[in-house]
Amino acid sequence: MYVLGIETSCDETGIAIYDAHHGLLSHHIYSQITTHAPFGGVVPELASRDHIRKIAPMIEEILRNSHLTMKDINGIAYTKGPGLVGALLVGAMLGRTLGFALNIPTIGVHHLEGHLFSPFLEVNPPPFPFLALLISGGHTELVVVNALGNYSVIGDTIDDAVGEAFDKVGKLLGLGYPGGAPLASLAEFGQSTRFHFPRPMVDRPGLDFSFSGLKTFALNTAEKYGLEEQTKADIARAFQDAVVETLMIKCRRALKQTKLQHLVVAGGVGANCALRTTLATMTEKLKVLLHYPRHEFCTDNGAMIAYVGCQRLLAGQQDNLEVEVYPRWPLSQVTIVNK
């Protein structure tokens, strides 16, 4: 079965073809960073227009790279939510239209479910059940993954997601948008002992997160000490250290609580090198195996949508002719797959 995956939840257009027997055949991601950078954030209308311009040529490119035509495609998966409603509609309408025209099944995929299963695009995916740390611009969650569609969210953020906090502090430091990667690079030059930021919510029981206070702490520190270059690097280092240690503490607590032996880290912030180093040390001590998707699959991508769509289509699921997208869609509402 050849499945075309379409990801248009926010500001990246992701297209891929996944083969049920041979795995990922081809994929491509187009980022809209240069479009939105002048505005300091994603402009929904511009995001939708960019998806419209890019999506058809990208599908043609992926088909050529896979030595296939649309007539060879057996199913289509698209992101149904969560995300920007206009952007979601671009992928959903095209996916459903192609499916109707070709008389092949289509299915809408939960964006976060795609991230949870992005390590399954690799050679040695984790066995069920496993613990997942889902960290991106819009989400920070600890999820127990029992099977495809069977999830239990045991930790969530009560305010800013970790990626959002990185971007906001990066903007505060004058690093532009998105600020997460530049902040991580700047932190390498920071002094680890000059500033100490709080580790939010680690002194109380539970697995929930809060990062808005760290953003405020960074702002107050900048106002007190200024934004001279070394000070900016020191603030970046202190902020990143606080985020990384907080995530590590909550992961360690969750692993001990669930007694699971595999930890998946997915989402854009999962590419952070300091976080990877810290989690590797922690999991080694606990004798837990750590799993990541490759860097290109940490961000939004069509490959993860194609993979999940393929598994659901093989299980006999498919959407009807009605086109539905969900800007907000809790993981708890995702349907369980019964094979």
Rosetta silent file (secondary structure, phi, psi, omega in degrees, C-alpha in Angstrom):
SEQUENCE: MYVLGIETSCDETGIAIYDAHHGLLSHHIYSQITTHAPFGGVVPELASRDHIRKIAPMIEEILRNSHLTMKDINGIAYTKGPGLVGALLVGAMLGRTLGFALNIPTIGVHHLEGHLFSPFLEVNPPPFPFLALLISGGHTELVVVNALGNYSVIGDTIDDAVGEAFDKVGKLLGLGYPGGAPLASLAEFGQSTRFHFPRPMVDRPGLDFSFSGLKTFALNTAEKYGLEEQTKADIARAFQDAVVETLMIKCRRALKQTKLQHLVVAGGVGANCALRTTLATMTEKLKVLLHYPRHEFCTDNGAMIAYVGCQRLLAGQQDNLEVEVYPRWPLSQVTIVNK
SCORE:     score description
SCORE:     0.000 S_00000001
   1 L     0.000  125.202  174.768    0.000    0.000    0.000 S_00000001
   2 E   -98.630  122.976 -178.853    1.327    3.408   -1.037 S_00000001
   3 E  -118.355  127.543  174.470    0.054    6.237    1.197 S_00000001
   4 E   -88.755  124.425  179.162    0.460    9.925    0.399 S_00000001
   5 E  -105.920  134.047 -178.312    0.908   12.005    3.565 S_00000001
   6 E  -126.916  120.128  178.908   -0.008   15.709    3.693 S_00000001
   7 E  -119.365  117.148  179.778    0.920   17.916    6.658 S_00000001
   8 L  -141.371   42.451 -173.230   -0.314   21.552    6.722 S_00000001
   9 L   -76.324  -26.219 -176.142   -1.110   22.229   10.377 S_00000001
  10 L  -145.548 -107.182 -172.993    0.895   25.434   10.753 S_00000001
  11 L  -116.514   21.489  174.394    3.833   26.983    8.897 S_00000001
  12 E  -132.897  130.627  175.793    5.489   23.954    7.303 S_00000001
  13 E   -95.688  119.128 -179.444    4.243   22.060    4.279 S_00000001
  14 E  -120.642  127.149  179.281    5.173   18.393    4.545 S_00000001
  15 E  -127.688  138.781 -179.726    4.575   15.822    1.811 S_00000001
  16 E  -154.138  160.578  171.417    5.631   12.157    1.875 S_00000001
  17 E  -125.646  124.305  179.654    4.906    8.728    0.435 S_00000001
  18 E  -115.820  132.668  178.592    5.006    5.729    2.765 S_00000001
  19 E  -104.085  127.058 -177.330    4.931    2.130    1.562 S_00000001
  20 L   -58.975  -25.871 -176.925    3.431   -0.412    3.951 S_00000001
  21 L   -98.537  -34.839 -173.159    6.067   -2.986    2.900 S_00000001
  22 L  -114.804    3.215  176.898    9.210   -0.933    2.279 S_00000001
  23 E    83.197 -154.375 -175.864    8.760    2.069    4.550 S_00000001
  24 E   -71.401  125.999 -179.969    9.305    5.708    3.648 S_00000001
  25 E   -93.949  -42.332 -178.651    9.954    6.217   -0.050 S_00000001
  26 E  -164.501  151.094  176.836   10.337    9.993   -0.245 S_00000001
  27 E  -155.378  158.141  177.740    9.488   13.136    1.691 S_00000001
  28 E  -150.792  142.026  178.759    9.955   16.880    1.509 S_00000001
  29 E  -124.959  129.441  173.513    9.385   19.732    3.963 S_00000001
  30 E  -112.071  122.416 -179.000    8.966   23.371    3.005 S_00000001
  31 E   -97.437  139.838  179.840    9.390   25.865    5.858 S_00000001
  32 L   -98.680   19.657 -175.182    7.697   29.266    5.857 S_00000001
  33 H   -53.837  -45.977 -177.397   10.125   30.838    8.348 S_00000001
  34 H   -65.037  -27.644  178.295   11.246   33.582    5.967 S_00000001
  35 H   -69.774  -41.605 -172.918    7.601   34.479    5.298 S_00000001
  36 H   -95.841  -17.112 -176.635    6.677   34.942    8.946 S_00000001
  37 H   -54.602  -42.083 -179.619    9.972   36.163   10.440 S_00000001
  38 H   -61.651  -19.625 -177.639    9.313   39.872    9.687 S_00000001
  39 H   -98.838   -4.709  178.877    6.112   39.646   11.762 S_00000001
  40 L    73.079   16.175  179.997    7.681   37.907   14.753 S_00000001
  41 L   172.952  174.727 -176.563    5.258   34.976   14.540 S_00000001
  42 L   -77.115  128.162  173.758    3.026   32.962   12.259 S_00000001
  43 L   -97.578  110.259 -171.754    0.421   34.955   10.299 S_00000001
  44 H   -53.292  -44.169 -177.818   -2.418   32.451    9.660 S_00000001
  45 H   -63.681  -41.711  178.531   -3.597   33.929    6.344 S_00000001
  46 H   -66.342  -36.474  178.548   -0.076   33.984    4.923 S_00000001
  47 H   -61.588  -46.118 -179.451    0.471   30.414    6.114 S_00000001
  48 H   -61.767  -43.683 -179.138   -2.635   29.202    4.261 S_00000001
  49 H   -63.918  -38.953  179.636   -1.633   30.992    1.057 S_00000001
  50 H   -65.814  -39.866  176.462    1.859   29.531    1.169 S_00000001
  51 H   -59.297  -43.831 -179.026    0.448   26.016    1.589 S_00000001
  52 H   -61.178  -41.212 -178.483   -1.773   26.558   -1.453 S_00000001
  53 H   -68.506  -36.151 -169.189    1.188   27.700   -3.558 S_00000001
  54 H   -95.205  -26.733 -164.308    3.531   24.890   -2.535 S_00000001
  55 H   -66.511  -44.290 -178.255    1.444   21.788   -1.974 S_00000001
  56 H   -67.287  -47.460  176.595    0.682   20.667   -5.563 S_00000001
  57 H   -60.143  -34.214  179.522    4.252   21.114   -6.898 S_00000001
  58 H   -68.671  -38.827  176.962    5.587   19.283   -3.842 S_00000001
  59 H   -62.639  -43.078  178.147    3.272   16.317   -4.436 S_00000001
  60 H   -60.912  -41.048  179.493    4.444   16.152   -8.048 S_00000001
  61 H   -63.987  -44.879 -179.229    8.078   16.221   -6.876 S_00000001
  62 H   -64.034  -39.325  177.125    7.548   13.453   -4.314 S_00000001
  63 H   -62.569  -43.769  178.022    5.839   11.258   -6.904 S_00000001
  64 H   -61.701  -44.560 -178.903    8.758   11.715   -9.313 S_00000001
  65 H   -63.513  -29.167 -179.339   11.270   10.910   -6.594 S_00000001
  66 L   -92.699   -1.027 -178.041    9.352    7.745   -5.749 S_00000001
  67 L    57.980   43.438  179.679    8.946    6.761   -9.420 S_00000001
  68 L  -128.251  166.952  169.338    5.170    6.700   -8.962 S_00000001
  69 L  -122.310  169.876  179.513    2.105    8.428  -10.366 S_00000001
  70 H   -60.240  -26.345  179.546   -1.100    9.374   -8.568 S_00000001
  71 H   -68.195  -19.402  178.973   -2.684    6.239  -10.048 S_00000001
  72 H   -83.541  -17.689 -175.918   -0.268    4.157   -7.964 S_00000001
  73 L   -72.124  132.332 -177.292   -1.367    5.753   -4.664 S_00000001
  74 L  -101.929  -14.365 -179.862   -3.659    3.513   -2.586 S_00000001
  75 E  -165.726  158.569 -179.030   -4.582    5.932    0.208 S_00000001
  76 E  -130.633  131.855  176.126   -4.176    9.507    1.381 S_00000001
  77 E  -118.727  137.237  179.024   -3.562   10.772    4.922 S_00000001
  78 E  -136.977  158.056  178.851   -3.778   14.419    5.900 S_00000001
  79 E   -77.292  121.937 -179.137   -3.533   16.338    9.145 S_00000001
  80 E   -94.196  -19.028 -178.995   -7.010   16.926   10.545 S_00000001
  81 E   157.739  174.230  -11.956   -5.870   18.858   13.628 S_00000001
  82 L   -74.878  168.256 -179.986   -4.894   20.455   15.878 S_00000001
  83 L   159.318 -165.617  177.141   -3.519   23.538   14.136 S_00000001
  84 L   -77.493  128.466 -171.763   -4.493   26.689   12.259 S_00000001
  85 H   -60.414  -42.353 -179.713   -7.929   26.153   10.753 S_00000001
  86 H   -65.054  -42.049  178.949   -7.123   27.747    7.391 S_00000001
  87 H   -65.638  -43.157  178.212   -3.885   25.811    7.023 S_00000001
  88 H   -60.206  -39.688 -177.825   -5.568   22.544    8.009 S_00000001
  89 H   -64.456  -31.954  178.643   -8.303   23.101    5.449 S_00000001
  90 H   -59.841  -52.525 -179.226   -5.778   23.375    2.614 S_00000001
  91 H   -68.063  -39.859 -177.894   -4.425   19.879    3.231 S_00000001
  92 H   -66.475  -44.440 -179.006   -7.789   18.359    4.151 S_00000001
  93 H   -64.984  -42.288  179.336   -9.607   19.697    1.086 S_00000001
  94 H   -67.258  -43.587  179.754   -6.868   18.584   -1.277 S_00000001
  95 H   -61.037  -45.270  180.000   -6.569   15.177    0.365 S_00000001
  96 H   -68.065  -38.953  179.960  -10.294   14.529    0.258 S_00000001
  97 H   -63.560  -45.275  178.695  -10.598   15.833   -3.320 S_00000001
  98 H   -63.063  -41.915  179.387   -7.794   13.599   -4.565 S_00000001
  99 H   -61.984  -41.702  179.029   -9.261   10.634   -2.732 S_00000001
 100 H   -66.233  -44.018 -177.770  -12.698   11.211   -4.253 S_00000001
 101 H   -65.773  -35.440 -177.491  -11.303   11.711   -7.768 S_00000001
 102 H   -93.653   -6.516 -178.558   -9.144    8.572   -7.560 S_00000001
 103 L    58.979   46.790  177.222  -11.721    6.535   -5.617 S_00000001
 104 L  -125.328  154.958 -176.873   -9.225    5.665   -2.888 S_00000001
 105 L   -70.545  148.879  175.119   -9.660    5.899    0.907 S_00000001
 106 E  -129.726  156.738  179.196   -8.541    8.964    2.838 S_00000001
 107 E  -149.891  137.622  174.934   -8.073    9.546    6.534 S_00000001
 108 E   -86.878  135.329 -174.768   -7.476   12.559    8.768 S_00000001
 109 E  -114.641  141.515  173.565   -4.620   12.142   11.257 S_00000001
 110 E   -71.356  126.764 -176.833   -4.066   13.799   14.622 S_00000001
 111 H   -56.252  -43.567 -178.322   -0.934   15.951   14.358 S_00000001
 112 H   -70.994  -31.603  174.316    0.373   14.927   17.777 S_00000001
 113 H   -61.650  -37.563  174.805   -0.255   11.257   17.023 S_00000001
 114 H   -59.032  -46.824  178.891    2.066   11.749   14.077 S_00000001
 115 H   -61.747  -41.690 -178.953    4.779   13.106   16.379 S_00000001
 116 H   -58.984  -32.902 -175.868    4.300   10.242   18.842 S_00000001
 117 L  -103.061    8.940  177.881    4.972    7.722   16.067 S_00000001
 118 H   -60.846  -31.966  175.216    7.772    9.591   14.277 S_00000001
 119 H   -65.721  -15.384  178.880   10.380    7.223   15.831 S_00000001
 120 H   -76.550   -4.196  171.573    8.617    4.381   13.981 S_00000001
 121 H   -81.811   -7.887 -178.839   10.139    5.794   10.796 S_00000001
 122 L   -95.232  175.499 -174.005   13.502    4.608   12.144 S_00000001
 123 L   -69.998  -40.751 -176.148   15.065    1.135   12.086 S_00000001
 124 L  -119.385   81.049  179.688   14.499    0.248   15.752 S_00000001
 125 L   -71.374  159.243  179.999   11.202    1.712   16.963 S_00000001
 126 L   -73.532  149.912  174.168   10.223    1.368   20.630 S_00000001
 127 L   -81.514  158.120  174.076    7.947   -1.478   21.728 S_00000001
 128 L   -81.943  149.083  -10.267    4.580   -0.814   23.379 S_00000001
 129 L   -83.018  159.434  175.344    3.947    0.507   25.917 S_00000001
 130 E  -142.956  162.004  176.475    6.320    3.470   26.101 S_00000001
 131 E   -96.531  136.345  178.792    6.492    6.924   27.646 S_00000001
 132 E  -121.907  132.611  169.403    6.624    9.900   25.287 S_00000001
 133 E  -100.660  109.783 -176.655    7.769   13.447   25.995 S_00000001
 134 E  -101.956  109.290 -172.858    6.019   15.530   23.360 S_00000001
 135 E  -131.598  116.859 -178.492    7.654   18.962   23.146 S_00000001
 136 L  -148.090 -169.879  179.974    6.958   21.511   20.430 S_00000001
 137 L   -65.044  -28.346 -176.451    5.954   25.112   19.881 S_00000001
 138 L  -116.592   -3.366 -173.084    2.389   24.452   20.957 S_00000001
 139 L  -143.120  141.194  169.249    2.553   21.370   23.175 S_00000001
 140 E  -139.913  105.876 -173.893    4.377   19.991   26.202 S_00000001
 141 E  -141.508  148.007  167.766    2.962   16.655   27.297 S_00000001
 142 E  -107.634  123.156 -171.987    3.966   13.386   28.909 S_00000001
 143 E  -129.230  130.979  169.411    2.013   10.572   27.284 S_00000001
 144 E   -88.713  120.042 -177.482    1.827    6.848   27.955 S_00000001
 145 E  -105.027  108.370 -178.383    1.456    5.195   24.546 S_00000001
 146 E   -90.037  -30.749  179.889   -0.100    1.743   24.862 S_00000001
 147 E  -173.390  173.421  176.649   -0.869    1.227   21.159 S_00000001
 148 L   -60.169  117.378 -179.638   -1.866    3.219   18.096 S_00000001
 149 L    89.651   -5.532 -177.660   -4.783    5.346   19.274 S_00000001
 150 E  -113.189   97.039 -172.429   -4.506    4.271   22.908 S_00000001
 151 E  -129.149  148.725  173.620   -2.983    7.147   24.886 S_00000001
 152 E  -131.494  112.405  178.413   -2.973    8.433   28.429 S_00000001
 153 E   -81.360  114.783 -177.177   -1.779   12.008   28.991 S_00000001
 154 E  -106.653   -6.248  176.866   -0.183   12.020   32.452 S_00000001
 155 E  -153.903  138.298 -177.353    1.453   15.450   32.291 S_00000001
 156 E  -145.871  164.811  177.201    0.570   18.673   30.479 S_00000001
 157 E   -88.332  141.180  179.590    1.498   22.338   30.496 S_00000001
 158 L   -93.486   -4.932  177.493   -0.791   24.709   32.373 S_00000001
 159 L  -148.825 -116.351 -178.070    0.359   27.733   30.337 S_00000001
 160 L   -66.374  140.791  168.278    3.105   28.222   27.720 S_00000001
 161 L   -74.711  159.646 -174.088    4.438   25.219   25.850 S_00000001
 162 H   -64.963  -38.985  178.229    8.199   24.809   26.046 S_00000001
 163 H   -65.167  -38.008  177.460    8.769   25.712   22.386 S_00000001
 164 H   -63.548  -41.187  178.476    6.645   28.822   22.793 S_00000001
 165 H   -64.379  -41.683  176.459    8.712   29.837   25.829 S_00000001
 166 H   -58.268  -46.488 -177.770   11.953   29.360   23.858 S_00000001
 167 H   -64.221  -40.689 -177.850   10.630   31.547   21.056 S_00000001
 168 H   -69.468  -40.422  177.396    9.446   34.298   23.395 S_00000001
 169 H   -70.112  -36.459  175.235   12.704   34.465   25.325 S_00000001
 170 H   -60.494  -41.106  177.775   14.617   34.366   22.035 S_00000001
 171 H   -65.374  -40.774  176.783   12.578   37.340   20.845 S_00000001
 172 H   -57.858  -36.969 -178.628   13.270   39.124   24.142 S_00000001
 173 L   -85.815    4.794  177.307   16.999   38.657   23.528 S_00000001
 174 L    77.201   27.966 -175.822   16.698   40.074   20.018 S_00000001
 175 L   -95.384    2.979  177.843   17.253   36.742   18.265 S_00000001
 176 L    79.656 -168.639 -179.171   14.318   37.065   15.867 S_00000001
 177 L  -125.272  138.132  -10.030   11.710   34.457   15.016 S_00000001
 178 L   -73.059  149.128 -171.615   11.743   31.567   15.588 S_00000001
 179 L   -97.579   -7.617 -173.980   14.014   32.096   18.570 S_00000001
 180 H   -62.324  -53.072 -177.984   14.490   28.565   19.903 S_00000001
 181 H   -66.075  -44.483  176.419   17.432   27.406   17.800 S_00000001
 182 H   -61.495  -35.725  178.570   19.331   30.759   17.987 S_00000001
 183 H   -64.887  -42.991  178.893   18.815   30.795   21.755 S_00000001
 184 H   -62.292  -37.879  178.283   20.266   27.296   22.076 S_00000001
 185 H   -67.656  -42.220  179.502   23.280   28.363   19.998 S_00000001
 186 H   -65.285  -35.382 -178.150   23.776   31.509   22.085 S_00000001
 187 H   -61.461  -24.368  179.004   23.530   29.510   25.316 S_00000001
 188 L   -63.078  -23.321 -179.292   26.716   27.652   24.381 S_00000001
 189 L   -99.231    2.702 -177.930   28.637   30.882   25.079 S_00000001
 190 L   -85.982  153.655  175.497   26.865   31.621   28.360 S_00000001
 191 L   -84.339  128.627 -174.384   28.295   31.246   31.858 S_00000001
 192 L   -76.179  -15.562 -173.196   26.428   28.568   33.762 S_00000001
 193 L  -104.791   -6.659 -174.297   27.022   30.116   37.198 S_00000001
 194 L   -72.634  -48.475  179.989   26.077   33.771   36.676 S_00000001
 195 L  -120.467  146.751  174.763   22.277   33.435   36.770 S_00000001
 196 L  -126.415  114.787  178.925   20.075   30.742   38.259 S_00000001
 197 L   -92.537  150.506  179.391   16.514   30.496   36.985 S_00000001
 198 L   -65.277  154.997  173.781   13.812   28.590   38.915 S_00000001
 199 L  -103.264   94.856 -169.221   12.813   25.047   37.978 S_00000001
 200 L   -65.253  133.783  171.804    9.030   25.487   37.873 S_00000001
 201 L    65.479   19.486  177.154    6.714   22.966   39.569 S_00000001
 202 L   -90.542  -12.604 -178.157    9.452   20.459   40.429 S_00000001
 203 L   -94.490   13.257  177.831    9.008   21.005   44.186 S_00000001
 204 L  -133.655  156.760  180.000    5.449   19.679   44.155 S_00000001
 205 L   -68.500  161.439  178.669    3.996   16.280   43.228 S_00000001
 206 L   108.734  171.863 -173.317    2.631   15.668   39.776 S_00000001
 207 L  -122.418   11.043  179.297    3.846   15.747   36.193 S_00000001
 208 L   -78.307  161.978 -176.460    2.412   19.013   34.854 S_00000001
 209 E  -120.927  158.262  171.884    4.582   21.829   33.474 S_00000001
 210 L  -151.824  125.094 -177.818    4.601   25.629   33.612 S_00000001
 211 L  -122.512   -2.565 -179.085    6.976   27.831   31.645 S_00000001
 212 H   -66.317  -33.020  178.876    5.390   31.291   31.704 S_00000001
 213 H   -65.435  -35.459  177.390    7.208   32.128   34.939 S_00000001
 214 H   -64.795  -38.013  177.309   10.577   31.409   33.334 S_00000001
 215 H   -61.982  -44.556  178.549    9.729   33.840   30.565 S_00000001
 216 H   -65.369  -39.448  178.956    8.929   36.526   33.161 S_00000001
 217 H   -62.641  -40.184  178.041   12.129   35.709   35.093 S_00000001
 218 H   -64.407  -41.768  178.554   14.144   36.167   31.896 S_00000001
 219 H   -62.210  -45.832  179.860   12.460   39.524   31.250 S_00000001
 220 H   -64.077  -37.909  178.273   13.162   40.751   34.788 S_00000001
 221 H   -65.722  -41.992  178.725   16.790   39.632   34.543 S_00000001
 222 H   -63.939  -40.234  179.798   17.232   41.445   31.232 S_00000001
 223 H   -67.729  -31.445 -178.061   15.716   44.630   32.657 S_00000001
 224 H   -80.266  -39.821 -172.585   18.010   44.474   35.694 S_00000001
 225 H  -108.393   -6.231 -179.468   21.298   43.581   33.977 S_00000001
 226 L    83.548 -178.491 -177.186   20.774   44.879   30.445 S_00000001
 227 L  -125.314   44.454  168.931   21.334   43.104   27.134 S_00000001
 228 L   -65.220  152.587 -168.589   25.054   43.387   26.570 S_00000001
 229 H   -53.918  -46.014 -179.184   26.235   40.442   24.449 S_00000001
 230 H   -67.268  -36.366  177.916   27.702   38.342   27.263 S_00000001
 231 H   -63.885  -40.707  176.453   24.667   39.014   29.449 S_00000001
 232 H   -59.238  -43.744  179.204   22.378   37.834   26.649 S_00000001
 233 H   -65.288  -38.530  179.927   24.389   34.621   26.401 S_00000001
 234 H   -67.935  -38.028  176.572   24.270   34.150   30.174 S_00000001
 235 H   -66.105  -43.207  178.588   20.488   34.636   30.235 S_00000001
 236 H   -59.657  -43.269  179.956   20.100   32.177   27.363 S_00000001
 237 H   -64.389  -45.536 -178.599   22.221   29.629   29.213 S_00000001
 238 H   -64.772  -39.886  178.851   20.331   30.046   32.494 S_00000001
 239 H   -65.238  -49.053 -179.128   16.968   29.789   30.746 S_00000001
 240 H   -62.455  -42.331  178.683   17.926   26.692   28.765 S_00000001
 241 H   -58.802  -41.046 -179.304   19.456   25.018   31.823 S_00000001
 242 H   -66.174  -43.665  179.566   16.221   25.591   33.752 S_00000001
 243 H   -63.666  -48.115 -176.390   14.046   24.196   30.954 S_00000001
 244 H   -63.063  -44.671 -179.061   16.246   21.161   30.367 S_00000001
 245 H   -67.011  -37.265  178.058   16.520   20.262   34.048 S_00000001
 246 H   -62.820  -46.926  178.597   12.768   20.697   34.529 S_00000001
 247 H   -61.834  -40.894  179.814   11.982   18.397   31.605 S_00000001
 248 H   -63.840  -44.945 -178.815   14.512   15.851   32.850 S_00000001
 249 H   -61.168  -44.083 -178.951   13.086   15.852   36.400 S_00000001
 250 H   -68.284  -37.170  176.785    9.532   15.352   35.138 S_00000001
 251 H   -65.169  -44.470  178.887   10.608   12.568   32.755 S_00000001
 252 H   -60.892  -42.781  179.131   12.511   10.801   35.515 S_00000001
 253 H   -63.165  -42.028 -179.290    9.513   11.097   37.813 S_00000001
 254 H   -67.476  -39.439  178.860    7.188    9.742   35.110 S_00000001
 255 H   -64.513  -41.213  178.757    9.477    6.811   34.309 S_00000001
 256 H   -68.495  -35.670 -179.023    9.670    5.813   37.963 S_00000001
 257 H   -70.515  -41.781 -176.430    5.909    6.212   38.350 S_00000001
 258 H   -89.401  -20.593 -176.737    4.983    4.181   35.254 S_00000001
 259 L    62.670   25.563  177.376    7.943    1.767   35.412 S_00000001
 260 L   -79.989  152.525 -173.177    8.202    1.953   31.618 S_00000001
 261 L  -109.150    3.396 -179.895   11.524    1.056   30.001 S_00000001
 262 E  -135.067  130.942  178.788   11.389    3.166   26.844 S_00000001
 263 E  -118.503  122.771  174.952   11.277    6.970   26.531 S_00000001
 264 E  -102.575  133.950  174.203   10.406    8.659   23.227 S_00000001
 265 E  -116.828  118.666 -174.869   11.195   12.348   22.748 S_00000001
 266 E  -134.418  156.816 -177.789    9.297   13.921   19.847 S_00000001
 267 L   105.138  163.735 -172.298    8.556   17.404   18.557 S_00000001
 268 H   -57.274  -38.411 -178.709   10.738   20.322   17.489 S_00000001
 269 H   -69.570  -17.337  177.591   12.330   20.990   20.894 S_00000001
 270 H   -63.523  -13.310  177.527   13.516   17.379   20.907 S_00000001
 271 H   -81.808   -7.692 -178.658   16.324   18.473   18.595 S_00000001
 272 L   -63.198  122.742 -174.451   17.890   20.551   21.398 S_00000001
 273 H   -66.500  -39.814  179.788   21.384   19.163   21.999 S_00000001
 274 H   -63.113  -40.019  178.362   21.555   20.097   25.697 S_00000001
 275 H   -65.303  -43.719 -179.598   18.282   18.296   26.340 S_00000001
 276 H   -60.876  -41.949 -179.712   19.433   15.201   24.472 S_00000001
 277 H   -64.199  -44.755 -178.166   22.656   15.044   26.489 S_00000001
 278 H   -66.011  -44.436  179.807   20.856   15.452   29.802 S_00000001
 279 H   -67.577  -33.461  178.035   18.177   12.882   29.019 S_00000001
 280 H   -63.370  -41.587  178.796   20.784   10.421   27.766 S_00000001
 281 H   -65.539  -43.827 -178.995   22.607   10.623   31.111 S_00000001
 282 H   -64.293  -47.833 -177.267   19.374   10.251   33.069 S_00000001
 283 H   -67.990  -32.240  177.178   18.040    7.284   31.088 S_00000001
 284 H   -63.304  -40.846  179.028   21.386    5.506   31.232 S_00000001
 285 H   -65.975  -34.677 -179.316   21.309    5.674   35.029 S_00000001
 286 H   -86.712   -2.940 -175.898   17.759    4.322   35.051 S_00000001
 287 L    58.194   43.886  177.512   18.606    1.660   32.451 S_00000001
 288 L  -111.347  141.429  179.093   15.889    3.042   30.178 S_00000001
 289 E   -87.512  135.019 -176.125   16.207    3.141   26.388 S_00000001
 290 E  -106.839  132.274 -177.083   15.898    6.587   24.776 S_00000001
 291 E  -125.312  134.578  173.168   14.347    7.024   21.305 S_00000001
 292 L  -130.845  150.558  162.564   14.333   10.015   18.953 S_00000001
 293 L   -76.363  161.583  173.827   13.276   10.488   15.363 S_00000001
 294 L   -61.961  160.202 -172.001   16.022   11.897   13.149 S_00000001
 295 H   -53.118  -40.102 -176.422   16.265   15.698   13.231 S_00000001
 296 H   -67.766  -17.318  177.711   14.236   16.234   10.066 S_00000001
 297 H  -102.508    5.847  172.405   11.316   14.370   11.641 S_00000001
 298 L   -74.266  -38.894  178.787   11.383   16.357   14.886 S_00000001
 299 L   -80.993  176.101  178.714    9.654   19.249   13.139 S_00000001
 300 L   -61.555  134.692 -176.435    6.267   19.012   11.404 S_00000001
 301 L  -155.711  155.732 -179.282    6.524   16.625    8.455 S_00000001
 302 H   -77.525  -21.445 -177.243    4.427   14.585    6.063 S_00000001
 303 H   -63.437  -43.420 -179.125    6.282   11.330    6.757 S_00000001
 304 H   -67.516  -33.281  177.548    4.811   10.907   10.228 S_00000001
 305 H   -69.965  -41.167  178.283    1.311   11.639    8.878 S_00000001
 306 H   -63.473  -40.539 -179.294    1.773    9.120    6.063 S_00000001
 307 H   -63.445  -52.462 -178.938    2.969    6.465    8.546 S_00000001
 308 H   -63.454  -41.558  177.970    0.062    6.863   10.969 S_00000001
 309 H   -59.538  -40.854  179.107   -2.403    7.146    8.088 S_00000001
 310 H   -61.505  -44.957 -178.999   -1.060    3.927    6.592 S_00000001
 311 H   -63.748  -39.341 -179.781   -1.501    2.035    9.883 S_00000001
 312 H   -72.240  -38.794  177.395   -5.065    3.277   10.281 S_00000001
 313 H   -65.183  -39.916  177.539   -5.991    2.541    6.667 S_00000001
 314 H   -63.504  -28.172  179.011   -4.587   -0.971    7.007 S_00000001
 315 L   -82.676    0.437  176.233   -6.812   -1.387   10.066 S_00000001
 316 L    94.415    6.228  178.703   -9.836   -0.574    7.925 S_00000001
 317 L   -86.093  148.495  170.766  -10.424    3.011    9.020 S_00000001
 318 L  -165.083  159.815  179.894  -11.227    5.812    6.592 S_00000001
 319 L   -87.663  157.480  173.509  -13.084    9.138    6.511 S_00000001
 320 L   -86.420 -169.992 -175.488  -16.382    9.801    4.808 S_00000001
 321 L   -71.457  -18.951 -179.489  -16.940   12.587    2.257 S_00000001
 322 L   -69.446  131.895  178.846  -17.427   15.242    4.924 S_00000001
 323 L   -94.897  116.874  178.765  -14.332   17.420    5.411 S_00000001
 324 L  -125.587  136.863  170.877  -13.683   18.136    9.093 S_00000001
 325 L  -130.843  151.856 -176.127  -10.720   19.846   10.735 S_00000001
 326 L  -127.914  102.721  176.742  -10.179   20.509   14.428 S_00000001
 327 L   -57.775  -34.085  173.760   -8.073   23.523   15.507 S_00000001
 328 L  -121.423  130.439 -174.453   -8.260   22.058   19.021 S_00000001
 329 L  -156.476   95.766 -179.313   -8.283   18.294   19.400 S_00000001
 330 L   -62.759  145.095  177.581   -7.242   16.558   22.651 S_00000001
 331 H   -60.085  -27.362 -178.413   -5.368   13.288   22.297 S_00000001
 332 H   -64.804  -17.867 -179.373   -7.961   11.727   24.574 S_00000001
 333 H   -94.081    2.157  178.580  -10.489   12.031   21.725 S_00000001
 334 L   -74.902  139.217 -177.296   -8.424   10.019   19.249 S_00000001
 335 L   -75.933  145.336  177.471  -10.025    6.734   18.273 S_00000001
 336 L   -82.502  138.261  179.096   -8.433    3.415   19.253 S_00000001
 337 L   -90.045  126.323  176.681   -7.390    1.123   16.420 S_00000001
 338 L  -112.206  101.039  179.432   -8.670   -2.434   16.699 S_00000001
 339 L   -86.677    0.000    0.000   -6.764   -4.675   14.297 S_00000001
